[in-house]
Amino acid sequence: MIDLRLIREHPDLVRREIAKLNTTAPIDEILALDAKRRDLLQEVEALKAQRNAASKEISKQQDQAAREARIAEMRAVGERIGLLDAEVRAVDERLNQLILEVPNLPHADVPVGKDETENVVVRTVGTPRAFDFEPRPHWELGTSLGIIDFERGVKISGSRFYVLKGDGARLQRALIAYMIDLHVQQHGYTEVYPPYLVRRECLVGTGQLPKFAENLYLDAEDDLWLIPTAEVPVTNLHREEIIEPGTLPLYYVAYTACFRREKMAAGKDTRGIKRGHQFDKVEMVKIVEPETSDAELDSLLAAAEDVCTGLGIPHRVVQMCTGDLSFTAAMKYDVELWAPGVREWLEVSSCSNFRDFQSRRAGMRYRRSAGARPEYPHTLNGSGLGLPRVLIAVLENYQQADGTVVIPEVLRPYMGGQEAIRGGNA
């Protein structure tokens, strides 16, 4: 969440920044409730001061009738204080709900634009392969090689589910292991294996709740939610903590399955494995000191790009304009891999700097030095990378005219030295 003081002291600035996001937020209601809360608290404090002064008077009062009258008067004051305290709690609850609906404000360096059509391609790395045959989409390759089974996925779980078999499952596992090893061994991340079910407050902390509840899976009996991304449990490792001096920066990487209803994507990408309710992803999370977060975003993005470069697949980096930023991000870059079979750039990573937006929501703070006042750190995250789109890109870029798929060299050690997928996995 953004700082309530910022809304109170600079409401016009906040309104202008939110307008750049092409969205709205209940700023007027927040300001009205904040003013009401401060008026109530002022009245409560005045009444408590009055009661405290009266208590001293009563203890010195010799006249019994006057004493009892004063006690009755203070009893009424106490009842009034009780009513006001209840009203303050109600205002606090509503105020907190409304602040959770306010998006993060964009970084000053984010280009202003109305929607995704005004995003900026920062760079393109690598040249798409020139095929001497018509490249096939992954759903044809996967079916003919016997490594993707769409019919049985639908039979088991319904639309937007599939089954990876044989070398398909093995290739996915190899990609995950390669990416985790790269980030741990070369980029300095600590591997984490978190729970896939989290408490409601964890999703509030990272910004998925309350706004995106309809896209999440919930176990209503225990109020546990299936994670839409490892960002949620990993960022919340330090929720409601004060991180000790000298601890930051913290770099975490995690592989998890992810679960999303994809309601916002109804009717899109219905063929193949590009968009599903369950998918695998390797996620990088950073918790850093505020003045370093811009540089940390650059290194996070570089780590995601390293995976693309290692796989030998052309990629590009796209900066999101204000109209296409997520609810939580102050600045965001997408990394996209070229997929020649479907003829499109596939987003495989979103690298975001949230500044103190998530740490405020999660009650996460740190001390710069022993005894220093706790401050909110900045959090960042980015896919490193997201599957199955990386799997799509590998299959489509490394396909051969005879229908086989060459395995990228960096993945061969994870597949026992195997050099190609030739089928026969049914």
N, C-alpha and C positions, 0 to 999 in steps of 0.2 A: 504494500500500500504506500501511497505517498504521504508525506508528513502533513498532519492536520494544520500545523502552524503555517505551512506554505499556502494552503488553501485560505486560511484566515487572513494572512498578511498580504498575500498577492493573488487575490481571486481572479483578477483580470488576466494575469499571466497564465494561470492554470487554465482558464477558459480558452485562451488563444492556442495554447499547446494542444489541448484536447481537440479543438476544431481542426488542427492539422491532421489528426488521426482519422478524420472523417467519421467521428462518432460523437456521442454525448455522454454526460455524466451528471448526477444530481447535485451539482455544486451549490445551487441556491438553497436547496433543502438542508444540505450539510451546514452551510453558513447560518441558517436560521436556527437549527438545532444546537449548534455550537454556542450561539449567543444565548439561547434559552438555558442551556446547561450552565454557562458561567453566571447568569442571573440567579438561577436556583442555588448554585453553590455559594454565591455571595449572601443570599438570604439565609441559608443554613448556617454559615459561619457567624453572621450577625446574631442569629437566635441562640447559637451555642455560647457566644460571648456573653449575651444577655443572661442566659441560664447560669453560667459560671459565676458571674458577678452576683446574681441573686442568691446563689448558694452560700456565698460568703456573708451576705446580708442576713440571710435566714439563721445562720449559725450564731449570729450576734443579737438577734432579735429577742427581746425579753417579753414582749406582749404576745400572749398565746394566740389571741384572735388574729392579730396582724400577721403572726408567723404562719398560721394555718391558711390565711387568705393568700399569702405570698406563695406558699407551697402549692396551693390549688392553681394559682396563676402559672407557675412554672410547669405544673403537670400539663396544662394546656399547651404551653410552649413545646414541651417534649413531644406531645402528640403531633404538633405541627411539624416538628423536625422529622419525625418518623414518616409523615406523609410526603414531605419534600425529598427525603432520602429515597423513598420508593419511586418518586417521579424522576429523580436523577438517574436511578438505575435503568428505568424505562427509556429515558432519553439516550443514555450511554449505549444501550443495546441497539436502538434504532440507528444511532450515529455510527456505530461500528459496522452495522450491516451496510449502510450507505457508502462508507469509505471503501469497503471491499468491492464496490461496483465501479470505482474510479480506476481507469487504466493507468499504466505507467506513462510518464511524459517522455516524449522523444528526446534523444540526445541532440545537441545543437548541430552536430555534423550529419544528421540524417537528412537526405534530400526530401523536400516537400513534394508530395504527389497524391493524387486522388485514389489510386488503386494499383494493383499489380502491373498494369500496363505501363506505369511510370517508374518501375524498379530500374536500377542501373546495373548493367553488366560491367563489373570492375575489371575482370581479366578472363581470358580463355587460354587454357594450357593444353598443348597437344593438338594434333591434327587428326580428325576422324579418318579411320581406315578406308581406303578405296577398295571396294569389293569388285571382283570380276564375275560376280553372280548376284542375284537379288537376295539380300539378307532377309532371313525369316524372323518373325517375332518369337519371343520366348515361349509363348503358349504352344506354338507349333513344334519348336525344338524340344521343349520339355516332354511333350506327349510322344513324339516320335522316338526319343531316346529312352522313354519309360522312366523318367526321373521326376515328373510332376503328374499327379493324378487328380484331375479336377473333379471327375464324377464321384469318386469315393469321398473326397473332401466334402462335397455338397451332401452326399448321402449321410455322412456322419453328423455334420453340424449345420448345413444349410448354405445359403449363398455367401460369397466372399470367404470361403474356406477351401483349402486344398491340402493335399498330402505330398510331401517330398519323399522320394524313395531312392534307395541305392546311392548312386553317385550324386544325386541331387541333394540328399540329406547330408552326405559326406562333404560336399562342396560348401554347403551352408556352414557346417561345423568348422571347416577349414578357414573360412573367411572370418568367423568369429574369433578363433584362436589367433589367427594372424594379426587382427586388429588389436586385440587385447595385448598381445606380446609387444607390438610396435609401440603402443602408448605407455606401457609399463617400462620397457627396456630403453626406449629412445626419448620419450617425452616426459618421463619422471612422474607418472601417475601411479597411485596406489590402487590395486584392484579390490573391488568390493563385490560381494554377492549378497544383495539385499532381499528382503521379503517381497513377494509379488502382491500381497494384500496389505493395505495401509489404513490407518485411521482417518476419519474425516478431516481432522485438523491438519494433517499433512498435505492434503490437496488444497486446503485453504492457504496454507503457507506458501505453496509454489504457484498459486493463482488459478488452478483448474476449477476450484469451487469458490463461490457459488455459481459462477457464470456458465460453466460448461458441463453441468451435472448431467444433461441429457445425453452426452456422448460417452459417459462412463458406465462401467458395470459395477453393480452394488450387491453385496450380500446384506440384505436388509435386516436379517435377524441379529447379526453381530455388528452392523454398521461398519463393515469393512469393505473397502473399495479395491477392485483390481486396478493395478497401475497402468496408466496410459503411456508411461515412459519411466525409465530408471531415474530420471531427474527428480521424481517425487520422493522416493525413499532416500536417495543419496543426499539430496540437499537437506532433508529433514534429519539427517544424522546429528546435526548440531542445533536443532530447534530448541528454543527455551534454554540455551546455554550461554555462558560467557566464556569465550575462547581465551585461553591464557596467552600472555605476551610471548612473542617469539614463535608462535605456532603457525601463523599465516605466512605464505599462502598454502592452502590445502588443495591438492589435485586428486580427484577420484575418478576411476573408470569402472564401469560395470556393464556386464552383459545381462540382459533380461528379456523375457518375452514381454510384449506390450499388448494392451487390450483396449480397443476403442470401438464405439458403436458406428462411427462413420456416418452419422445422420446428416452432417453438413455436406457430405459428398455423395448423397443419394443420386443414383443415375450416372455417376462419373466412373470411368475406368472399370467397367464391369467385366472386361476380358482380362485374362491373365492374373498375375499375382501382385500387381502394382499396389493395390489398395485392399486391405483385408481387416477383419475385426481382430485378428491375432497376428502378430508379426514379431520378429526378433530385431534387437537393436543393441549396439554398443554405444554407451553414453559417457561423455566426459563432463565432469562438474568441477567448477573452481569456486573457492571461497577466498577472497583476497582483500587487501587493504584498498580503500576507495581510490586513492590517487594512482594506483597501478592498474585499474580495471580496463582502461582503454588499451594499454599495451598487452594485457592478459587476453583480451579479445583477439588481438592480432595473432598471438601465439596459439590460441585455441583453434583459430581458423587454419593456421599453418599445419597443425597436427592433423586436422581433418583432410586437408589437401594432400598430406604425405601418403595417406592411404590410397587416394586416387592415383598418385604418381607411381607408387609401388606396384599397383595393379596394371599400370601401363594403359590406362583408359583416359581419353580426353575428358577434361572437366572444365567447368567455368564457375566463377564466383559472382553472385548477384547480390547487390545491396538492396534491402527492402526500403522503399520510400515510406513516408509517414502513414499513408493510407493503407499500407499492407503490413505494418508492424503487428506483431501479436499483442494481445491484451497486456502481457507482462514485460515485454522487451523494451528497453530504451534504444537499443541499436541491434540490428540483426543482419547477418549475411547468410545466404543459402549457397551450398555447394551442390552442383548438379553434374551428373555423369551423362555422357552421350550414349544413347541406346539406338543403334542403327535399325534394328528390326521394327521398333515402334515409331522410329523417326522423331524422337523428342529428347529433350534434356530432362533427366529425372532428378528431382531433389533427393539427395541422400543424406544431407546434413543441414540443420539450421543452427548457426552459432550466434548466441545472444549474450548481451550484457544487460543484466537486469538492474544494475546499480543496487540501491538498498531496498528496492521494492519487495523482494522476497524475504529478505532478512527481517524487515519490519513486520511482515505478516507472520513470520515464523518465530518471532521473539528471539532471534539469534544476534548476539553481540560479541564484541571482542575488546580486549584492553591492549593499547599500544605498549604500555609499560606497567610494572607492578604499581598498584594503587591508582592508576589512571582511571578517568571516567570511562565507563563502557560506551562504545560506539557501534554503529551498525556496519558490518562489512558489506562488500559488494559480492554478488553471486553471478556466475556465468555458467552456461552449459552449451554443449553442442554434440550432435551425433557423431560417432567416430568409427564406423558409419552406420546408417540404418539399412537393415535388410527388410524385405527381399529385393529392394530396388538395385542394390549392388549385385545381387545374384542375377537379376535381369541383365544388367550391363555386361557382366562377365559372359554370360551365355551368348548374348547377341553380338558382342565385339569379337569374341574368340571362336565363333562358329566357322566351319569349313564348308566347302561346296558339297561334300559327301554327307553332310548332316551331323558330323562329329563336332565336338567342342574341345579346343586345346585348353589345357589348364595353365593359367598364368604361372610363371616360374616361382614367384614368391609363395604360392600356395602349395607347390608340389611336396615340400617337406612335411606338410600337414596332411597329405594324402598318400603317404607312403611311397613317394617318388613317382606316382602315376602322372602321365603326361597328357592324357586326353580322356574324354568321356565318349565312349563309342556305342553306348546303348546296351540293351540286354539286361536292364535293371528291373523288368516287370516282375 
